Amino acid sequence: MVIVYRGRRVTLDVSKVVLPNKHEMNVEKIIFPHAVAALPIYDGNKVVLLRQFRPVINDYILEIPAGVVEEGERPEEALIRELNEEVGAEAYYFEKLFEGFTTPGYSTEYMVIYYANVKRLGEPRPEPYEVINRVIVDFRDAVNMVLSGSIRDVKSALAITLYMLKKGVKA
């Protein structure tokens, strides 16, 4: 392992590897902690989204709450913490929709995606580097936002789609 850069959340490793076909190559790998994301369902048929400014794309994007699993924390604990911090949500039930690698071509990030039934919405407590606004929409509108391209975040589109399939909700 050759660490080229170590930042607040990511580490860049550039190492020479030998592939199963015996071809040798340099691999650029972003080492990233495990993460969680949740589709908050509120008041039966509403979805709580975030309109979040993402400096990497220099734009706002609609997405579901998400964050890293801190060291020593279980994914479920991170889920409850992130829901509370980012949208002020208190979940009374949650269930896993999916888990897997987000971008295995260059990153080790592994994400668990849940849906969470929310009983109360309080005041969000975002981190200083999070520029977010809470957006509440009907579930059907969220599906249409995925279909129209208004939701461009893959984890959010996946969560909305999987929830629709799992619950048999009509768009």
Buried (B, 14 or more C-beta within 10 A) or exposed (E): EEEEEEEEEBBBBEEEEEEEEEEEEEEEBBBBBBBBBBBBBBEEEBBBBBEBBEEEEEEBBBBBBBBBBEEEBEBBEBBBBBBBBBBBBBBEEBEBBBEEEBEEEEBBBBBBBBBBBBEEBEEBEBEEEBBBEBBBBEBBBBBBBBEEEEBBBEBBBBBBBBBBEEEEBEE
